[in-house]
Amino acid sequence: MIFGGNGGAGGRIQVLICAVAVAATGAAASAADWSATDVQLLHGRRFKLGPSQRDIMTFEHVSTWQSGSNFFFFDVTEPFAGGTEIYGEWYSRLSWSKLGLTTKGTGVLQDVSFAGSLNAGNGFRAYLAGVTLHLKLPGFSFFDLDVMAYDDRSDSDVTYIVTPAWEMPFTLGNASFRFRGFVDLIGAEGVRAQQVLAQPQVLLDIGRLVGRQDRFFAGIEYQLWHNKYGVRGVDEAFPQVMVMWQL
């Protein structure tokens, strides 16, 4: 059973994730009121801890429903060369205002959600549980801040993860762009050092040039990873070429 645990703090995190998941996914399956899906392809040349040059295909989906939202993505490394390395993250959130626990804010803090997440890949699994702060900031279509407990199941320790995620549309002349991305700040855990992973993107809406606005994008994702996988002193900092198709 994927949510089975060994008790303690890690076990409590898994119970919280189960509670959010059961409440969110059971109803959301038939009650989604908005959704968006995209496919991304990235190429980079300065990776560490493995092949230095890689292609990565990402499938990403987000949806909202009457009590919250769901988001997931998965990456396939080297999809055109028979790659089998797959990594994914799934997040489910229950809105406090939609549950009637609070009223929707009118200032910077618009809402708060209970949040649970599963991160998994080849030989890796981590559970997250906490809250998401939904902020309204000038110019941003959304700006969320996750504050969560982080339990990497490869050891018995539990740490924290703080993640701002955002999207900001902007224009330069007749060209339309999106500035989007996230930053993960993950605390030290067991033998692993504190990590910082940032992946900001700047994408040009090339579909708009041919009458297909908000469908096809191209641009750059910059990867910055301090202490990659918690390995002290292993740092990445390089751009990746990126294209995205909004389905």
C-alpha positions as CSV (number, residue, x, y, z in Angstrom):
1,M,0.0,0.0,0.0
2,I,1.6,3.2,-1.2
3,F,0.6,5.2,1.9
4,G,1.6,2.6,4.4
5,G,4.1,3.9,7.0
6,N,6.2,3.0,10.0
7,G,4.4,5.4,12.5
8,G,6.0,8.5,14.1
9,A,6.0,11.9,12.3
10,G,6.4,10.3,8.9
11,G,3.3,8.1,9.5
12,R,1.3,11.1,10.6
13,I,2.2,13.0,7.4
14,Q,1.0,10.0,5.4
15,V,-2.3,10.0,7.3
16,L,-2.8,13.7,6.6
17,I,-2.1,13.1,2.9
18,C,-4.6,10.2,2.8
19,A,-7.3,12.4,4.5
20,V,-6.8,15.2,1.9
21,A,-6.6,12.7,-1.0
22,V,-9.8,10.9,-0.1
23,A,-11.7,14.1,0.4
24,A,-10.4,15.7,-2.7
25,T,-10.0,13.1,-5.4
26,G,-13.2,11.2,-4.7
27,A,-15.4,14.2,-5.3
28,A,-13.2,16.0,-7.9
29,A,-13.4,13.1,-10.3
30,S,-16.9,14.1,-11.2
31,A,-17.0,17.7,-10.1
32,A,-14.1,19.5,-11.9
33,D,-15.1,23.0,-12.9
34,W,-11.8,24.1,-14.6
35,S,-8.8,22.3,-15.9
36,A,-5.6,22.9,-17.9
37,T,-3.1,20.4,-19.3
38,D,0.2,20.9,-21.1
39,V,3.1,19.0,-22.5
40,Q,6.6,20.4,-22.3
41,L,9.9,19.4,-23.9
42,L,13.2,20.6,-22.4
43,H,16.9,20.2,-23.5
44,G,19.8,20.9,-21.2
45,R,23.6,20.3,-21.4
46,R,25.0,20.8,-17.9
47,F,23.4,18.3,-15.6
48,K,25.3,16.6,-12.8
49,L,25.0,13.2,-11.2
50,G,24.3,11.4,-14.4
51,P,24.5,12.2,-18.2
52,S,25.4,15.8,-18.6
53,Q,23.1,16.2,-21.7
54,R,19.4,15.3,-21.4
55,D,16.0,15.7,-23.0
56,I,13.0,15.7,-20.6
57,M,9.4,15.5,-21.5
58,T,6.9,16.8,-18.9
59,F,3.2,16.2,-18.7
60,E,1.4,18.7,-16.4
61,H,-2.2,19.0,-15.3
62,V,-4.2,21.2,-12.9
63,S,-7.9,21.3,-12.1
64,T,-10.2,23.0,-9.7
65,W,-13.5,21.7,-8.2
66,Q,-16.1,22.9,-5.7
67,S,-13.9,22.3,-2.6
68,G,-10.3,22.7,-3.8
69,S,-7.8,21.8,-6.5
70,N,-5.5,19.0,-7.8
71,F,-2.2,19.3,-9.6
72,F,0.2,16.7,-10.9
73,F,3.1,16.4,-13.3
74,F,5.5,13.7,-14.4
75,D,8.9,13.9,-16.2
76,V,10.2,11.3,-18.6
77,T,14.0,11.5,-19.1
78,E,15.3,10.8,-22.6
79,P,11.8,10.0,-24.0
80,F,13.2,9.6,-27.6
81,A,16.0,7.3,-26.6
82,G,14.1,4.7,-24.8
83,G,14.4,6.4,-21.4
84,T,12.7,4.8,-18.5
85,E,13.5,7.3,-15.7
86,I,10.2,8.7,-14.6
87,Y,9.6,11.2,-11.8
88,G,6.3,12.7,-10.7
89,E,4.6,14.9,-8.1
90,W,0.9,15.0,-7.1
91,Y,-0.7,17.7,-5.0
92,S,-4.3,17.8,-3.7
93,R,-5.6,20.9,-1.8
94,L,-8.8,21.6,0.1
95,S,-9.8,25.3,0.3
96,W,-10.6,26.7,3.7
97,S,-13.1,29.2,2.2
98,K,-14.8,26.6,0.0
99,L,-15.1,24.4,3.0
100,G,-16.7,27.2,5.0
101,L,-13.9,27.5,7.5
102,T,-13.0,31.1,6.6
103,T,-14.3,33.7,4.2
104,K,-12.4,34.5,1.0
105,G,-9.9,37.3,1.6
106,T,-10.0,40.7,-0.1
107,G,-6.3,41.6,0.5
108,V,-3.0,40.0,-0.2
109,L,-4.0,36.7,1.4
110,Q,-6.9,35.4,-0.7
111,D,-7.3,31.9,0.8
112,V,-5.6,29.0,2.6
113,S,-5.8,25.3,1.7
114,F,-5.0,22.1,3.4
115,A,-2.4,20.4,1.2
116,G,-1.0,16.9,0.7
117,S,1.5,15.6,-1.8
118,L,3.3,12.5,-3.0
119,N,6.7,12.8,-4.8
120,A,7.9,9.6,-6.4
121,G,10.5,8.4,-8.9
122,N,12.9,5.6,-9.6
123,G,13.8,4.4,-6.1
124,F,12.6,7.7,-4.4
125,R,9.4,8.5,-2.5
126,A,8.5,11.5,-0.3
127,Y,5.3,12.6,1.5
128,L,4.4,16.2,2.1
129,A,1.6,17.7,4.2
130,G,0.8,21.3,5.3
131,V,-0.9,24.4,4.0
132,T,-0.9,26.5,0.8
133,L,-1.3,30.3,1.1
134,H,-3.0,31.7,-2.0
135,L,-1.8,35.3,-2.5
136,K,-2.9,38.1,-4.7
137,L,0.1,40.1,-5.9
138,P,0.0,42.8,-8.6
139,G,0.7,41.5,-12.1
140,F,0.5,37.8,-11.2
141,S,-2.2,35.5,-12.4
142,F,-1.4,33.4,-9.4
143,F,1.1,33.3,-6.6
144,D,1.0,30.4,-4.1
145,L,3.2,29.6,-1.1
146,D,3.4,26.1,0.2
147,V,4.6,25.5,3.8
148,M,4.8,21.8,4.4
149,A,6.4,19.0,6.3
150,Y,8.7,16.9,4.1
151,D,9.3,13.2,4.7
152,D,11.8,11.5,2.4
153,R,11.1,7.8,3.1
154,S,14.8,6.8,2.6
155,D,15.4,7.7,6.2
156,S,13.4,8.3,9.4
157,D,13.8,12.0,9.7
158,V,11.2,14.7,8.7
159,T,12.1,18.2,7.6
160,Y,10.3,21.1,6.0
161,I,9.8,22.4,2.5
162,V,8.7,26.0,1.5
163,T,7.7,26.5,-2.1
164,P,6.6,29.7,-3.8
165,A,5.1,29.1,-7.2
166,W,3.8,31.7,-9.6
167,E,2.8,32.9,-13.1
168,M,3.0,36.4,-14.5
169,P,1.8,37.3,-18.0
170,F,3.4,40.3,-19.7
171,T,3.9,41.9,-23.1
172,L,6.7,43.5,-25.0
173,G,5.3,45.3,-28.0
174,N,3.1,42.9,-29.8
175,A,4.7,39.8,-28.2
176,S,3.1,38.0,-25.3
177,F,5.1,36.2,-22.6
178,R,4.6,34.1,-19.5
179,F,7.0,34.3,-16.5
180,R,6.3,31.2,-14.4
181,G,8.1,28.8,-12.1
182,F,8.8,27.8,-8.5
183,V,11.5,27.6,-5.9
184,D,11.8,24.7,-3.4
185,L,13.6,25.3,-0.2
186,I,14.1,21.9,1.5
187,G,15.6,21.6,5.0
188,A,18.4,19.3,5.9
189,E,17.3,15.7,6.6
190,G,19.4,12.9,7.8
191,V,22.7,12.9,5.9
192,R,21.3,15.2,3.2
193,A,22.1,18.9,3.2
194,Q,19.6,21.7,2.8
195,Q,18.5,22.1,-0.8
196,V,17.4,25.0,-3.0
197,L,15.8,24.1,-6.4
198,A,14.6,26.9,-8.6
199,Q,13.1,26.5,-12.1
200,P,11.9,29.9,-13.5
201,Q,10.7,30.0,-17.1
202,V,10.2,32.8,-19.6
203,L,8.0,31.7,-22.5
204,L,7.0,33.5,-25.7
205,D,3.4,32.8,-27.0
206,I,4.4,31.8,-30.5
207,G,0.9,30.5,-31.2
208,R,-0.3,34.1,-31.0
209,L,1.7,34.9,-34.1
210,V,-0.3,32.5,-36.1
211,G,-3.7,33.1,-34.6
212,R,-3.5,30.3,-31.9
213,Q,-3.1,32.3,-28.8
214,D,-2.3,30.5,-25.5
215,R,-1.6,27.2,-27.3
216,F,2.1,27.0,-28.3
217,F,5.1,28.5,-26.4
218,A,8.9,28.5,-26.6
219,G,11.5,29.9,-24.4
220,I,14.0,29.2,-21.6
221,E,13.9,27.4,-18.3
222,Y,16.8,28.2,-15.9
223,Q,17.7,25.4,-13.5
224,L,19.4,26.4,-10.3
225,W,19.9,23.5,-7.8
226,H,22.1,24.0,-4.7
227,N,23.1,20.7,-3.0
228,K,21.4,18.5,-5.6
229,Y,19.5,15.6,-4.0
230,G,21.0,16.8,-0.7
231,V,24.5,16.1,-1.8
232,R,26.6,18.9,-0.3
233,G,28.6,20.8,-2.9
234,V,26.8,19.5,-6.0
235,D,25.3,22.6,-7.6
236,E,23.7,23.2,-11.0
237,A,23.1,26.5,-12.8
238,F,22.3,26.5,-16.5
239,P,19.5,27.3,-19.0
240,Q,17.4,24.8,-20.9
241,V,15.7,25.3,-24.2
242,M,11.9,24.7,-23.7
243,V,8.8,24.3,-25.8
244,M,5.3,23.9,-24.4
245,W,2.0,22.8,-26.0
246,Q,-1.2,23.8,-24.1
247,L,-3.7,21.1,-24.8
